[in-house]
Amino acid sequence: MTQLQIALIFGPRILDYVFNLCEGNIDFLERLSDKLLLKIISYLDLEDVARLSQTSRRFSKLCRSDRLWELIVESACDVTPDLRALAKEMGWRQMFFTSKLQLQRQIRKRKQRQESQDDGYF
């Protein structure tokens, strides 16, 4: 089978991939699981996360994922049950970029809503 036939059948992208494999140029990051990549990305500076998100669709998706921002928040501070519940409502990424004062207000409001709902049931 010639290179032209391979390119016609499988596409030029696969042909380039095979050439790179033969030359020893393997993209090991592509072979890593999302879970492992998220753990690695969580150690990067925010500027690097922003840059990485622009390199491919996969990294864009990973850098925007709620799981990544959960890991980042957990490494930056102690996550209380109240914070965890609030993060489920608003998202971990938004929580990371929200000021501490705003978070305290939102937790207080959330507790008040829960208390008023609990009062309505008894």
C-alpha positions in Angstrom: 0.0 0.0 0.0 1.4 3.4 -1.0 1.4 6.5 1.1 -1.2 8.0 -1.3 -3.5 5.1 -0.8 -3.1 5.3 3.0 -3.9 9.0 2.9 -6.9 8.4 0.7 -8.3 5.6 2.9 -7.4 6.9 6.4 -6.8 10.5 5.7 -3.7 12.7 5.9 -3.9 13.1 9.6 -3.5 9.3 10.2 -0.6 9.3 7.7 1.2 12.0 9.6 0.5 10.2 12.8 2.1 7.0 11.5 5.1 8.9 10.2 5.6 10.5 13.6 5.3 7.1 15.3 7.9 5.7 13.0 10.2 8.6 13.7 9.7 8.2 17.5 7.7 11.4 17.9 4.9 10.2 20.1 2.6 12.5 21.9 2.5 11.0 25.3 0.0 13.5 26.7 -2.7 12.3 24.3 -2.3 8.8 25.8 -2.9 10.0 29.4 -6.3 9.7 30.9 -8.4 12.8 31.6 -8.3 12.0 35.3 -4.5 12.0 35.3 -4.3 15.1 33.1 -6.6 17.0 35.4 -4.4 16.2 38.4 -1.4 17.4 36.5 -3.1 20.6 35.3 -4.3 21.4 38.8 -0.6 22.1 39.8 -0.2 24.7 37.0 -0.3 28.5 37.5 -3.6 30.1 36.4 -1.8 31.7 33.4 -0.5 28.4 32.3 -4.0 26.8 32.6 -5.3 29.6 30.4 -2.6 29.1 27.8 -3.0 25.3 27.9 -6.8 25.7 27.3 -6.0 27.3 23.9 -3.8 24.4 22.6 -6.5 21.9 21.7 -10.2 21.0 22.1 -9.3 18.3 24.6 -7.3 20.7 26.8 -9.9 23.4 26.4 -12.6 21.0 27.8 -10.3 19.9 30.6 -9.4 23.4 31.6 -13.0 24.4 31.8 -14.1 21.3 33.6 -15.7 21.5 37.0 -13.5 18.7 38.3 -10.3 20.7 37.6 -11.6 23.7 39.5 -12.7 21.5 42.3 -9.1 20.2 42.6 -7.7 23.7 42.4 -10.1 25.0 45.1 -9.4 22.0 47.4 -5.6 22.6 47.1 -6.0 26.3 47.9 -8.3 26.1 51.0 -10.2 23.8 53.3 -13.5 23.0 51.7 -16.3 22.9 54.3 -19.6 21.1 53.6 -21.2 24.5 53.1 -18.7 25.4 50.5 -19.1 22.1 48.8 -22.9 22.5 48.6 -22.5 26.0 47.3 -20.0 24.8 44.7 -22.6 22.3 43.4 -25.0 25.1 42.9 -22.7 27.7 41.3 -19.8 25.6 39.9 -16.3 25.2 41.2 -14.8 27.6 38.6 -17.1 30.4 39.5 -16.5 29.7 43.2 -12.7 30.0 42.7 -13.1 33.4 41.1 -15.6 34.7 43.6 -14.3 36.8 46.5 -14.4 35.4 50.0 -16.9 38.1 51.1 -19.3 37.2 48.3 -19.0 33.5 49.2 -19.8 34.2 52.9 -22.9 36.1 51.8 -24.0 33.3 49.5 -23.5 30.7 52.2 -25.5 32.8 54.7 -28.3 33.2 52.1 -28.3 29.5 51.4 -28.6 28.6 55.0 -31.4 31.1 55.5 -33.3 29.5 52.5 -32.8 26.0 54.0 -34.0 27.2 57.4 -37.1 28.8 55.9 -37.8 25.6 53.9 -37.3 23.5 57.0 -39.7 25.8 59.0 -42.3 25.3 56.4 -42.2 21.5 56.7 -42.7 21.4 60.5 
